[in-house]
Amino acid sequence: MATAVNTAFFGTGISDRLRGLIANVKEAQAKRALYRTTYFELSSLSDRDLADLGFSRYDIASIAREHVYGK
């Protein structure tokens, strides 16, 4: 009786997965930094400036989130 053993690994190596994880973390950090910058820049505007743009102060978080994350 013959037995065949497949020793090939069809996945990515641990180093590839680690590089992918690091890239994802860096991307998340960059997006978070952009969110914070956008949020604080809009927060620094006066209520009148925000009204001129058609926003209220309560819209700032959702505007920043949509700008950065597209949600």
PyMOL Python script that loads the backbone (N, CA, C, O; Angstrom):
from pymol import cmd

cmd.read_pdbstr("""\
ATOM      1  N   MET A   1       0.842  -1.167   0.000  1.00  0.00           N
ATOM      2  CA  MET A   1       0.000   0.000   0.000  1.00  0.00           C
ATOM      3  C   MET A   1       0.894   1.239   0.000  1.00  0.00           C
ATOM      4  O   MET A   1       1.843   1.332   0.778  1.00  0.00           O
ATOM      5  N   ALA A   2       0.578   2.185  -0.880  1.00  0.00           N
ATOM      6  CA  ALA A   2       1.370   3.404  -1.016  1.00  0.00           C
ATOM      7  C   ALA A   2       0.671   4.543  -0.292  1.00  0.00           C
ATOM      8  O   ALA A   2      -0.555   4.651  -0.327  1.00  0.00           O
ATOM      9  N   THR A   3       1.449   5.387   0.359  1.00  0.00           N
ATOM     10  CA  THR A   3       0.908   6.543   1.068  1.00  0.00           C
ATOM     11  C   THR A   3       1.606   7.783   0.556  1.00  0.00           C
ATOM     12  O   THR A   3       2.830   7.827   0.441  1.00  0.00           O
ATOM     13  N   ALA A   4       0.802   8.791   0.251  1.00  0.00           N
ATOM     14  CA  ALA A   4       1.375  10.054  -0.219  1.00  0.00           C
ATOM     15  C   ALA A   4       1.224  11.086   0.885  1.00  0.00           C
ATOM     16  O   ALA A   4       0.155  11.229   1.479  1.00  0.00           O
ATOM     17  N   VAL A   5       2.288  11.789   1.148  1.00  0.00           N
ATOM     18  CA  VAL A   5       2.271  12.828   2.167  1.00  0.00           C
ATOM     19  C   VAL A   5       2.582  14.153   1.483  1.00  0.00           C
ATOM     20  O   VAL A   5       3.605  14.296   0.813  1.00  0.00           O
ATOM     21  N   ASN A   6       1.700  15.101   1.661  1.00  0.00           N
ATOM     22  CA  ASN A   6       1.900  16.422   1.071  1.00  0.00           C
ATOM     23  C   ASN A   6       2.540  17.316   2.128  1.00  0.00           C
ATOM     24  O   ASN A   6       1.912  17.643   3.135  1.00  0.00           O
ATOM     25  N   THR A   7       3.754  17.698   1.902  1.00  0.00           N
ATOM     26  CA  THR A   7       4.458  18.536   2.871  1.00  0.00           C
ATOM     27  C   THR A   7       4.503  19.997   2.454  1.00  0.00           C
ATOM     28  O   THR A   7       5.106  20.821   3.141  1.00  0.00           O
ATOM     29  N   ALA A   8       3.868  20.325   1.329  1.00  0.00           N
ATOM     30  CA  ALA A   8       3.869  21.711   0.857  1.00  0.00           C
ATOM     31  C   ALA A   8       2.944  22.550   1.745  1.00  0.00           C
ATOM     32  O   ALA A   8       1.869  22.103   2.144  1.00  0.00           O
ATOM     33  N   PHE A   9       3.375  23.740   2.035  1.00  0.00           N
ATOM     34  CA  PHE A   9       2.582  24.673   2.840  1.00  0.00           C
ATOM     35  C   PHE A   9       2.085  25.772   1.912  1.00  0.00           C
ATOM     36  O   PHE A   9       2.883  26.491   1.308  1.00  0.00           O
ATOM     37  N   PHE A  10       0.781  25.900   1.801  1.00  0.00           N
ATOM     38  CA  PHE A  10       0.203  26.824   0.837  1.00  0.00           C
ATOM     39  C   PHE A  10      -0.208  28.145   1.476  1.00  0.00           C
ATOM     40  O   PHE A  10      -1.114  28.813   0.977  1.00  0.00           O
ATOM     41  N   GLY A  11       0.410  28.512   2.517  1.00  0.00           N
ATOM     42  CA  GLY A  11       0.109  29.778   3.169  1.00  0.00           C
ATOM     43  C   GLY A  11       1.316  30.698   3.095  1.00  0.00           C
ATOM     44  O   GLY A  11       2.316  30.410   2.437  1.00  0.00           O
ATOM     45  N   THR A  12       1.183  31.797   3.784  1.00  0.00           N
ATOM     46  CA  THR A  12       2.323  32.713   3.835  1.00  0.00           C
ATOM     47  C   THR A  12       3.122  32.417   5.090  1.00  0.00           C
ATOM     48  O   THR A  12       2.603  31.890   6.074  1.00  0.00           O
ATOM     49  N   GLY A  13       4.368  32.762   5.030  1.00  0.00           N
ATOM     50  CA  GLY A  13       5.236  32.525   6.176  1.00  0.00           C
ATOM     51  C   GLY A  13       4.960  33.507   7.292  1.00  0.00           C
ATOM     52  O   GLY A  13       4.270  34.510   7.108  1.00  0.00           O
ATOM     53  N   ILE A  14       5.501  33.206   8.434  1.00  0.00           N
ATOM     54  CA  ILE A  14       5.277  34.068   9.600  1.00  0.00           C
ATOM     55  C   ILE A  14       5.860  35.459   9.377  1.00  0.00           C
ATOM     56  O   ILE A  14       5.309  36.447   9.863  1.00  0.00           O
ATOM     57  N   SER A  15       6.969  35.543   8.647  1.00  0.00           N
ATOM     58  CA  SER A  15       7.562  36.860   8.405  1.00  0.00           C
ATOM     59  C   SER A  15       6.645  37.706   7.518  1.00  0.00           C
ATOM     60  O   SER A  15       6.533  38.914   7.722  1.00  0.00           O
ATOM     61  N   ASP A  16       5.989  37.083   6.538  1.00  0.00           N
ATOM     62  CA  ASP A  16       5.043  37.815   5.686  1.00  0.00           C
ATOM     63  C   ASP A  16       3.835  38.290   6.495  1.00  0.00           C
ATOM     64  O   ASP A  16       3.368  39.417   6.333  1.00  0.00           O
ATOM     65  N   ARG A  17       3.348  37.427   7.351  1.00  0.00           N
ATOM     66  CA  ARG A  17       2.203  37.804   8.194  1.00  0.00           C
ATOM     67  C   ARG A  17       2.585  38.910   9.166  1.00  0.00           C
ATOM     68  O   ARG A  17       1.785  39.808   9.429  1.00  0.00           O
ATOM     69  N   LEU A  18       3.791  38.854   9.699  1.00  0.00           N
ATOM     70  CA  LEU A  18       4.259  39.886  10.621  1.00  0.00           C
ATOM     71  C   LEU A  18       4.420  41.223   9.904  1.00  0.00           C
ATOM     72  O   LEU A  18       4.046  42.264  10.444  1.00  0.00           O
ATOM     73  N   ARG A  19       4.975  41.202   8.691  1.00  0.00           N
ATOM     74  CA  ARG A  19       5.080  42.426   7.896  1.00  0.00           C
ATOM     75  C   ARG A  19       3.700  43.009   7.603  1.00  0.00           C
ATOM     76  O   ARG A  19       3.508  44.223   7.664  1.00  0.00           O
ATOM     77  N   GLY A  20       2.748  42.145   7.286  1.00  0.00           N
ATOM     78  CA  GLY A  20       1.381  42.597   7.032  1.00  0.00           C
ATOM     79  C   GLY A  20       0.760  43.220   8.267  1.00  0.00           C
ATOM     80  O   GLY A  20       0.079  44.242   8.176  1.00  0.00           O
ATOM     81  N   LEU A  21       0.988  42.616   9.410  1.00  0.00           N
ATOM     82  CA  LEU A  21       0.465  43.148  10.665  1.00  0.00           C
ATOM     83  C   LEU A  21       1.071  44.516  10.968  1.00  0.00           C
ATOM     84  O   LEU A  21       0.356  45.440  11.357  1.00  0.00           O
ATOM     85  N   ILE A  22       2.361  44.644  10.795  1.00  0.00           N
ATOM     86  CA  ILE A  22       3.046  45.922  11.038  1.00  0.00           C
ATOM     87  C   ILE A  22       2.524  46.990  10.083  1.00  0.00           C
ATOM     88  O   ILE A  22       2.315  48.135  10.484  1.00  0.00           O
ATOM     89  N   ALA A  23       2.312  46.620   8.819  1.00  0.00           N
ATOM     90  CA  ALA A  23       1.783  47.574   7.839  1.00  0.00           C
ATOM     91  C   ALA A  23       0.380  48.019   8.239  1.00  0.00           C
ATOM     92  O   ALA A  23       0.048  49.198   8.120  1.00  0.00           O
ATOM     93  N   ASN A  24      -0.445  47.087   8.711  1.00  0.00           N
ATOM     94  CA  ASN A  24      -1.804  47.429   9.147  1.00  0.00           C
ATOM     95  C   ASN A  24      -1.784  48.358  10.355  1.00  0.00           C
ATOM     96  O   ASN A  24      -2.583  49.292  10.432  1.00  0.00           O
ATOM     97  N   VAL A  25      -0.891  48.112  11.285  1.00  0.00           N
ATOM     98  CA  VAL A  25      -0.790  48.961  12.474  1.00  0.00           C
ATOM     99  C   VAL A  25      -0.338  50.370  12.074  1.00  0.00           C
ATOM    100  O   VAL A  25      -0.878  51.360  12.567  1.00  0.00           O
ATOM    101  N   LYS A  26       0.647  50.454  11.184  1.00  0.00           N
ATOM    102  CA  LYS A  26       1.122  51.769  10.735  1.00  0.00           C
ATOM    103  C   LYS A  26       0.031  52.523   9.996  1.00  0.00           C
ATOM    104  O   LYS A  26      -0.108  53.735  10.167  1.00  0.00           O
ATOM    105  N   GLU A  27      -0.744  51.827   9.179  1.00  0.00           N
ATOM    106  CA  GLU A  27      -1.845  52.469   8.456  1.00  0.00           C
ATOM    107  C   GLU A  27      -2.910  52.963   9.432  1.00  0.00           C
ATOM    108  O   GLU A  27      -3.439  54.063   9.272  1.00  0.00           O
ATOM    109  N   ALA A  28      -3.222  52.162  10.430  1.00  0.00           N
ATOM    110  CA  ALA A  28      -4.211  52.568  11.434  1.00  0.00           C
ATOM    111  C   ALA A  28      -3.716  53.782  12.220  1.00  0.00           C
ATOM    112  O   ALA A  28      -4.496  54.686  12.521  1.00  0.00           O
ATOM    113  N   GLN A  29      -2.427  53.807  12.553  1.00  0.00           N
ATOM    114  CA  GLN A  29      -1.867  54.955  13.270  1.00  0.00           C
ATOM    115  C   GLN A  29      -1.917  56.213  12.422  1.00  0.00           C
ATOM    116  O   GLN A  29      -2.219  57.293  12.930  1.00  0.00           O
ATOM    117  N   ALA A  30      -1.623  56.083  11.136  1.00  0.00           N
ATOM    118  CA  ALA A  30      -1.655  57.244  10.238  1.00  0.00           C
ATOM    119  C   ALA A  30      -3.082  57.771  10.094  1.00  0.00           C
ATOM    120  O   ALA A  30      -3.304  58.982  10.096  1.00  0.00           O
ATOM    121  N   LYS A  31      -4.039  56.868   9.971  1.00  0.00           N
ATOM    122  CA  LYS A  31      -5.438  57.295   9.866  1.00  0.00           C
ATOM    123  C   LYS A  31      -5.901  57.955  11.155  1.00  0.00           C
ATOM    124  O   LYS A  31      -6.611  58.960  11.120  1.00  0.00           O
ATOM    125  N   ARG A  32      -5.507  57.402  12.280  1.00  0.00           N
ATOM    126  CA  ARG A  32      -5.890  57.995  13.565  1.00  0.00           C
ATOM    127  C   ARG A  32      -5.289  59.395  13.706  1.00  0.00           C
ATOM    128  O   ARG A  32      -5.958  60.309  14.189  1.00  0.00           O
ATOM    129  N   ALA A  33      -4.044  59.567  13.292  1.00  0.00           N
ATOM    130  CA  ALA A  33      -3.414  60.882  13.363  1.00  0.00           C
ATOM    131  C   ALA A  33      -4.130  61.879  12.460  1.00  0.00           C
ATOM    132  O   ALA A  33      -4.317  63.034  12.840  1.00  0.00           O
ATOM    133  N   LEU A  34      -4.530  61.444  11.272  1.00  0.00           N
ATOM    134  CA  LEU A  34      -5.270  62.318  10.365  1.00  0.00           C
ATOM    135  C   LEU A  34      -6.636  62.666  10.945  1.00  0.00           C
ATOM    136  O   LEU A  34      -7.092  63.804  10.827  1.00  0.00           O
ATOM    137  N   TYR A  35      -7.293  61.681  11.575  1.00  0.00           N
ATOM    138  CA  TYR A  35      -8.583  61.947  12.228  1.00  0.00           C
ATOM    139  C   TYR A  35      -8.423  63.003  13.317  1.00  0.00           C
ATOM    140  O   TYR A  35      -9.193  63.962  13.378  1.00  0.00           O
ATOM    141  N   ARG A  36      -7.423  62.823  14.174  1.00  0.00           N
ATOM    142  CA  ARG A  36      -7.207  63.775  15.269  1.00  0.00           C
ATOM    143  C   ARG A  36      -6.903  65.176  14.735  1.00  0.00           C
ATOM    144  O   ARG A  36      -7.411  66.165  15.264  1.00  0.00           O
ATOM    145  N   THR A  37      -6.083  65.264  13.700  1.00  0.00           N
ATOM    146  CA  THR A  37      -5.756  66.563  13.106  1.00  0.00           C
ATOM    147  C   THR A  37      -7.007  67.227  12.552  1.00  0.00           C
ATOM    148  O   THR A  37      -7.260  68.405  12.805  1.00  0.00           O
ATOM    149  N   THR A  38      -7.785  66.466  11.798  1.00  0.00           N
ATOM    150  CA  THR A  38      -9.022  67.002  11.222  1.00  0.00           C
ATOM    151  C   THR A  38      -9.980  67.441  12.308  1.00  0.00           C
ATOM    152  O   THR A  38     -10.564  68.521  12.229  1.00  0.00           O
ATOM    153  N   TYR A  39     -10.145  66.603  13.327  1.00  0.00           N
ATOM    154  CA  TYR A  39     -11.065  66.904  14.423  1.00  0.00           C
ATOM    155  C   TYR A  39     -10.653  68.190  15.142  1.00  0.00           C
ATOM    156  O   TYR A  39     -11.484  69.064  15.387  1.00  0.00           O
ATOM    157  N   PHE A  40      -9.381  68.298  15.473  1.00  0.00           N
ATOM    158  CA  PHE A  40      -8.929  69.470  16.233  1.00  0.00           C
ATOM    159  C   PHE A  40      -8.922  70.745  15.391  1.00  0.00           C
ATOM    160  O   PHE A  40      -9.159  71.834  15.914  1.00  0.00           O
ATOM    161  N   GLU A  41      -8.654  70.616  14.095  1.00  0.00           N
ATOM    162  CA  GLU A  41      -8.722  71.801  13.238  1.00  0.00           C
ATOM    163  C   GLU A  41     -10.160  72.305  13.127  1.00  0.00           C
ATOM    164  O   GLU A  41     -10.402  73.509  13.205  1.00  0.00           O
ATOM    165  N   LEU A  42     -11.103  71.401  12.949  1.00  0.00           N
ATOM    166  CA  LEU A  42     -12.504  71.818  12.904  1.00  0.00           C
ATOM    167  C   LEU A  42     -12.968  72.345  14.254  1.00  0.00           C
ATOM    168  O   LEU A  42     -13.759  73.286  14.311  1.00  0.00           O
ATOM    169  N   SER A  43     -12.487  71.753  15.338  1.00  0.00           N
ATOM    170  CA  SER A  43     -12.873  72.200  16.681  1.00  0.00           C
ATOM    171  C   SER A  43     -12.360  73.597  16.970  1.00  0.00           C
ATOM    172  O   SER A  43     -12.948  74.325  17.770  1.00  0.00           O
ATOM    173  N   SER A  44     -11.267  73.975  16.325  1.00  0.00           N
ATOM    174  CA  SER A  44     -10.695  75.287  16.594  1.00  0.00           C
ATOM    175  C   SER A  44     -11.475  76.414  15.904  1.00  0.00           C
ATOM    176  O   SER A  44     -11.290  77.588  16.225  1.00  0.00           O
ATOM    177  N   LEU A  45     -12.339  76.056  14.962  1.00  0.00           N
ATOM    178  CA  LEU A  45     -13.150  77.069  14.288  1.00  0.00           C
ATOM    179  C   LEU A  45     -14.240  77.591  15.218  1.00  0.00           C
ATOM    180  O   LEU A  45     -14.703  76.881  16.110  1.00  0.00           O
ATOM    181  N   SER A  46     -14.637  78.828  14.998  1.00  0.00           N
ATOM    182  CA  SER A  46     -15.722  79.397  15.796  1.00  0.00           C
ATOM    183  C   SER A  46     -17.056  78.825  15.312  1.00  0.00           C
ATOM    184  O   SER A  46     -17.142  78.264  14.220  1.00  0.00           O
ATOM    185  N   ASP A  47     -18.079  78.973  16.126  1.00  0.00           N
ATOM    186  CA  ASP A  47     -19.408  78.506  15.743  1.00  0.00           C
ATOM    187  C   ASP A  47     -19.876  79.207  14.467  1.00  0.00           C
ATOM    188  O   ASP A  47     -20.553  78.607  13.632  1.00  0.00           O
ATOM    189  N   ARG A  48     -19.515  80.464  14.326  1.00  0.00           N
ATOM    190  CA  ARG A  48     -19.906  81.212  13.131  1.00  0.00           C
ATOM    191  C   ARG A  48     -19.205  80.660  11.884  1.00  0.00           C
ATOM    192  O   ARG A  48     -19.831  80.516  10.834  1.00  0.00           O
ATOM    193  N   ASP A  49     -17.913  80.353  11.998  1.00  0.00           N
ATOM    194  CA  ASP A  49     -17.183  79.777  10.871  1.00  0.00           C
ATOM    195  C   ASP A  49     -17.766  78.420  10.482  1.00  0.00           C
ATOM    196  O   ASP A  49     -17.912  78.107   9.301  1.00  0.00           O
ATOM    197  N   LEU A  50     -18.092  77.630  11.484  1.00  0.00           N
ATOM    198  CA  LEU A  50     -18.698  76.324  11.205  1.00  0.00           C
ATOM    199  C   LEU A  50     -20.044  76.491  10.511  1.00  0.00           C
ATOM    200  O   LEU A  50     -20.363  75.761   9.573  1.00  0.00           O
ATOM    201  N   ALA A  51     -20.834  77.461  10.981  1.00  0.00           N
ATOM    202  CA  ALA A  51     -22.139  77.714  10.368  1.00  0.00           C
ATOM    203  C   ALA A  51     -21.965  78.167   8.921  1.00  0.00           C
ATOM    204  O   ALA A  51     -22.762  77.794   8.060  1.00  0.00           O
ATOM    205  N   ASP A  52     -20.941  78.961   8.642  1.00  0.00           N
ATOM    206  CA  ASP A  52     -20.671  79.381   7.265  1.00  0.00           C
ATOM    207  C   ASP A  52     -20.364  78.185   6.363  1.00  0.00           C
ATOM    208  O   ASP A  52     -20.678  78.199   5.173  1.00  0.00           O
ATOM    209  N   LEU A  53     -19.755  77.163   6.933  1.00  0.00           N
ATOM    210  CA  LEU A  53     -19.454  75.945   6.182  1.00  0.00           C
ATOM    211  C   LEU A  53     -20.650  74.997   6.121  1.00  0.00           C
ATOM    212  O   LEU A  53     -20.628  74.010   5.386  1.00  0.00           O
ATOM    213  N   GLY A  54     -21.689  75.299   6.892  1.00  0.00           N
ATOM    214  CA  GLY A  54     -22.884  74.455   6.911  1.00  0.00           C
ATOM    215  C   GLY A  54     -22.816  73.336   7.922  1.00  0.00           C
ATOM    216  O   GLY A  54     -23.551  72.355   7.806  1.00  0.00           O
ATOM    217  N   PHE A  55     -21.940  73.461   8.921  1.00  0.00           N
ATOM    218  CA  PHE A  55     -21.785  72.437   9.946  1.00  0.00           C
ATOM    219  C   PHE A  55     -22.133  73.002  11.308  1.00  0.00           C
ATOM    220  O   PHE A  55     -22.064  74.210  11.532  1.00  0.00           O
ATOM    221  N   SER A  56     -22.503  72.122  12.207  1.00  0.00           N
ATOM    222  CA  SER A  56     -22.620  72.525  13.603  1.00  0.00           C
ATOM    223  C   SER A  56     -21.480  71.858  14.367  1.00  0.00           C
ATOM    224  O   SER A  56     -20.819  70.960  13.845  1.00  0.00           O
ATOM    225  N   ARG A  57     -21.257  72.284  15.567  1.00  0.00           N
ATOM    226  CA  ARG A  57     -20.188  71.726  16.384  1.00  0.00           C
ATOM    227  C   ARG A  57     -20.416  70.237  16.645  1.00  0.00           C
ATOM    228  O   ARG A  57     -19.459  69.487  16.838  1.00  0.00           O
ATOM    229  N   TYR A  58     -21.659  69.816  16.652  1.00  0.00           N
ATOM    230  CA  TYR A  58     -21.982  68.408  16.900  1.00  0.00           C
ATOM    231  C   TYR A  58     -21.652  67.514  15.706  1.00  0.00           C
ATOM    232  O   TYR A  58     -21.619  66.291  15.842  1.00  0.00           O
ATOM    233  N   ASP A  59     -21.413  68.099  14.559  1.00  0.00           N
ATOM    234  CA  ASP A  59     -21.096  67.331  13.353  1.00  0.00           C
ATOM    235  C   ASP A  59     -19.606  67.036  13.207  1.00  0.00           C
ATOM    236  O   ASP A  59     -19.217  66.248  12.345  1.00  0.00           O
ATOM    237  N   ILE A  60     -18.785  67.644  14.017  1.00  0.00           N
ATOM    238  CA  ILE A  60     -17.332  67.578  13.820  1.00  0.00           C
ATOM    239  C   ILE A  60     -16.816  66.140  13.827  1.00  0.00           C
ATOM    240  O   ILE A  60     -16.054  65.766  12.935  1.00  0.00           O
ATOM    241  N   ALA A  61     -17.202  65.339  14.789  1.00  0.00           N
ATOM    242  CA  ALA A  61     -16.688  63.965  14.873  1.00  0.00           C
ATOM    243  C   ALA A  61     -17.096  63.150  13.650  1.00  0.00           C
ATOM    244  O   ALA A  61     -16.279  62.412  13.100  1.00  0.00           O
ATOM    245  N   SER A  62     -18.340  63.274  13.221  1.00  0.00           N
ATOM    246  CA  SER A  62     -18.779  62.492  12.066  1.00  0.00           C
ATOM    247  C   SER A  62     -18.117  62.986  10.779  1.00  0.00           C
ATOM    248  O   SER A  62     -17.817  62.185   9.893  1.00  0.00           O
ATOM    249  N   ILE A  63     -17.891  64.276  10.669  1.00  0.00           N
ATOM    250  CA  ILE A  63     -17.212  64.821   9.489  1.00  0.00           C
ATOM    251  C   ILE A  63     -15.769  64.316   9.439  1.00  0.00           C
ATOM    252  O   ILE A  63     -15.299  63.890   8.384  1.00  0.00           O
ATOM    253  N   ALA A  64     -15.077  64.362  10.551  1.00  0.00           N
ATOM    254  CA  ALA A  64     -13.697  63.874  10.593  1.00  0.00           C
ATOM    255  C   ALA A  64     -13.636  62.378  10.297  1.00  0.00           C
ATOM    256  O   ALA A  64     -12.757  61.928   9.562  1.00  0.00           O
ATOM    257  N   ARG A  65     -14.559  61.610  10.861  1.00  0.00           N
ATOM    258  CA  ARG A  65     -14.593  60.167  10.635  1.00  0.00           C
ATOM    259  C   ARG A  65     -14.851  59.854   9.157  1.00  0.00           C
ATOM    260  O   ARG A  65     -14.191  58.994   8.573  1.00  0.00           O
ATOM    261  N   GLU A  66     -15.811  60.557   8.563  1.00  0.00           N
ATOM    262  CA  GLU A  66     -16.116  60.328   7.156  1.00  0.00           C
ATOM    263  C   GLU A  66     -14.936  60.717   6.256  1.00  0.00           C
ATOM    264  O   GLU A  66     -14.648  60.045   5.266  1.00  0.00           O
ATOM    265  N   HIS A  67     -14.267  61.806   6.615  1.00  0.00           N
ATOM    266  CA  HIS A  67     -13.112  62.264   5.834  1.00  0.00           C
ATOM    267  C   HIS A  67     -11.985  61.231   5.837  1.00  0.00           C
ATOM    268  O   HIS A  67     -11.361  60.978   4.806  1.00  0.00           O
ATOM    269  N   VAL A  68     -11.736  60.649   6.985  1.00  0.00           N
ATOM    270  CA  VAL A  68     -10.599  59.730   7.114  1.00  0.00           C
ATOM    271  C   VAL A  68     -10.967  58.299   6.754  1.00  0.00           C
ATOM    272  O   VAL A  68     -10.261  57.650   5.982  1.00  0.00           O
ATOM    273  N   TYR A  69     -12.070  57.805   7.309  1.00  0.00           N
ATOM    274  CA  TYR A  69     -12.424  56.390   7.161  1.00  0.00           C
ATOM    275  C   TYR A  69     -13.466  56.140   6.089  1.00  0.00           C
ATOM    276  O   TYR A  69     -13.688  54.993   5.701  1.00  0.00           O
ATOM    277  N   GLY A  70     -14.111  57.196   5.601  1.00  0.00           N
ATOM    278  CA  GLY A  70     -15.131  57.030   4.576  1.00  0.00           C
ATOM    279  C   GLY A  70     -16.418  56.421   5.093  1.00  0.00           C
ATOM    280  O   GLY A  70     -17.184  55.844   4.321  1.00  0.00           O
ATOM    281  N   LYS A  71     -16.668  56.541   6.395  1.00  0.00           N
ATOM    282  CA  LYS A  71     -17.877  55.954   6.981  1.00  0.00           C
ATOM    283  C   LYS A  71     -18.837  57.033   7.383  1.00  0.00           C
ATOM    284  O   LYS A  71     -19.917  56.739   7.896  1.00  0.00           O
TER     285      LYS A  71
END
""", "prot")
cmd.dss("prot")
cmd.show_as("cartoon", "prot")
cmd.util.cbc("prot")
cmd.orient("prot")
